[in-house]
């Protein structure tokens, strides 16, 4: 609680100092941008950022309704204005403030999308636009409740998305994340969300059995390969014991053999392996 109070006081002080900074004139702005762009003059960069800090603050205020810390929004806005400073071309006939406002807004929006929910809200430009315009859509739907489907269809056509995307965005916007061990005071502890999660991992005894089986299978495989000569062993490994088996034709080129000859050697090698397993009574252990 005390830490939150200190943060709020620091934010207020920062905002107060930033709002007192005078805006740059056109000539001052051009001089600062040229010095920064050509000489990487840090004083000029600082002048640009501090002079237009009020743009960051005014933009951050508009996004406070999403419930994220105001200080974080300002910080992301500052990242945006720094990006603008690095990308701005003084030769274009536009004020730096006009150029920077789009980078500030974009940086804050990206931060909100990353932190609004554990589940990713949207990745396409249409989904992002839908998220930040959803309050307007919802207000129109609430005012014309009988025509909600028509309004959704209108926005879907405008954004070139499906109505189902609007419905999914509605669920994401109005259903906040909750802890899986969250306790509902109106219910028993046994009804926590965590108690309804299914553990798909194998049981400890299953892990032990599988490990023993894999170990035994490797030993048997090593034993059966002894009956093959080097060429046959090479064919079996390349054809059956690798993650990316190669074709008969490819092996033939490597061994200077025809495709049919490689197939014959593979077939003969499989017969040898099978005979070895049967004669040594390894079939039961292997399967």
N, C-alpha and C positions, 0 to 999 in steps of 0.2 A: 504494500500500500504506500509506504514511504517512498520507495523507488519510483512508483508510478507518478507520485506528486512531483518528484524532482524532474522527471522526464517532461511532464506537462509544463513546469516552470521554464525549463530549458527551451522547449518548443516555442513558448510565448515570447521569450527573450529573443530568440532567433528570428521569429516572424516580425517582431517589432523593429529590430535593427534592419532587417531586409527591406521592410516597407519604407524606411527613411532614405534608402539609397536613391539618388536622382537617376532618372532615365538618361541615356546618352542621346545626344543630338545626332543627326545623320552624319555630319563630318567626323564627330568623335567616334562613332560606331565604325565608319569606314577605315579610319586610321587604326583603330584597335584590331579590326579583323585582318587588315593587311599585314600589320606587324606580327600578329600571331601566325598567320598563314605562311609568310615568307621567312620569318626569323625564329619562329617558335618562341616568341617572347611571352614568358609566363605571366608577367605583370599585365599584359594586354588580355590574356586569357582570363585572369582573375577579375579584371575590370568588366569583361563581358558577362561573366557568370554572376558577379555580385550586382551588377546594374539591372539584370533581368531576372533576379531571384524572385521578384514579385510575380513574374509570370508563372514560375514554378508553384508558388504558394497559391495563387488564384486557381490554377488548374487542379492542384491537390485538393482544395476545398470542395470542388465539384464532385470528387470521387470519395468523399468521406462517408457517404451513405452505404458504402459496401462494407463498412465495419472494420477495416484494417487500420493499424496505428498511423496517425497523421504524420508522425516523424518519418516513418518508413516511406510514405507516399512522397514526401518532400525529397527524401534521399534518392528515390528512383527518378523523380523529376530532374534532380541535379545531374544524374547520370545521362538523362536525355539531352540536357542542354550541353553537356560536354561532348556528346556524340555529334550534336549539331555544330559545335565549334570546330571539330575535326573535319567535318564534311562540307562546311560552308565554303562557297566560292565567292570571294569579294567582287568578282567580275560581273556576276549576275545582278540585275537591277531589282533587288528586293531587300527589304530591311532584314537584319539578322533576327530580330524578334519575331517577324512573320515566319521565317524559316524554322526557328527554334521551337515554336509553340507546337508544331506537329511532332517533333522528336520528344518533347516533354510529355505530351499526351500519350504517345505510343509507348513510351517507357513505363509510365504509370499503369496503363492498361495491361501491359504484359505482366507486370508485377501482380496485379489483381487476379488475373487469370491463373497465375502459378500458385497463388496462396489462398484463393477463395475456398477451394475444396481440395481434399486429397485426390479425388477423382478429377481427371483432366476435363475442364469445361468445354474447350473447343480448340481446334487447330487451324481451321480454314478461316479466311477473312470474313466470310458470311456468318460463320458461327460466332466469331468474336463480335461482329457488329450486332448480331442478334442478342448476345448476352448484355451488351451495354445499352441496347434499346428496348430491352424486355420490359422494363417498368412502364414505358409508353404503350407498348402492346397490351400489357396487362390492364392498364387504366382504360384503354378503349374497350377491351373485352368486358371489364366490369361495368362500364357505362352502358354497354349494349349487350347485355348478357344473352339475349335471345338470338343474337347474330354472331356469337363467338366463333363459330366454324367459318363464317364468311370472312371475318377479320383475319383469322389465322391463314385462310387460303390467300387472302390479299397480300399479307406479308410474305408468305411462302413463295408466291409468284414473283414478288418484287426482289427477293433475295436469292431466288433460284434454289430453294431448298425444299425439303419435304415437310408436310404438316407434322409428321412424327418427330422431326427435329425440334419443332417448336414445343411439342408436348414434353420431349426429353429435357429441353432447356428449362421448362417450367418446373419439372421435378428437381433438377439440379439447383435452381435458384431458391426455391422455397423449402427444400429439405436439406438442412444443414448436416454436416458430419457429426457423428456421436462416437464416444468411446465404446469399444466392444465390451468393456467391463463396467459400463455405466449402470448404476443401480437406480431403479425406479422406485421411488418412495411409496408408490401406490401398489406395488406388487412384491412378490417374494423374490429373494435373491436368486433363486433358481431360474428366474425368467430373464436374466441378463442376456444380452445378445451373444455374449461369448459362449453361452451354454448351448447355442443352436448351431455353432460352427462345426462342420464335419472335418475331422482329421483324416486326410487321404494318405498319409504316410503309413508304410507297413509297420506292423507290430514288431517289438524287439526280437521275438522268437522267429518271425519271418525273415528279418534281416540276417540273423545268425544262420538260418537254414540256407538262404540264398548265397551267403558268403561261402559256406562250406561246399555248396553245389558248384559254384564257379571255380573254386580252388581245385576241387576234384576233377572237374571237366578239363581244366587246363593241364593237369597232370596226365590224364588219359590221352588228350590230344597230342601232347608231347611224346608220349609213348608210341602212339600209332604212327606218327610221322617218321619214325625210325625205319619203317619198312620201305620207304620211298627213297629213290636216288635223288640226287640234287636237282635234276631237271624236273622230275615229277613233283618234288616238294615245292619247287618254285611256282609251278603251274597251280597247284592246289592253294598255296598262300595267296597268289595274285587273284585267283578266281573266287575263293570262298572265305578267306581269313583276313580280308582288308575291308575298311569302311567304303572304299570306292573301287569295286572290282573292275578289272579291265577286260576287254573283249578277247576272244580267241585270236582274232586277226592281229591285235596289238601284241599279244604274247608271241605270236608266230614271227612277227617282224623282229622282235627282240632276240628270239632264239634261232632265227633263220630257218623256220619251219613253215609248212603250209598250215592254213587254218584247220583243215581236216585232220592233219597229223596231231595238232595240239588237242583237238577234240578227242581223238583216240587215246592219247596219253592221259588226258583228264579222266576219261572213263575207266581206263585200266588202273589208275591211281586210286579212284574211289572204290574199286573192287578190292584192291589190296587193303585199304583201310578197313573196309567192312569185314573182310576175312580176319584181320588182326583183332578186331573188336570181338568177333564171335569166338575165335579160338582161345582168346585170353579171358573169356567170360567177363568182358568189360561193358557189355551192352546195358545191363541193369544199372550199373553205376553211372553210365553216361546219360541215360534217359530217365 
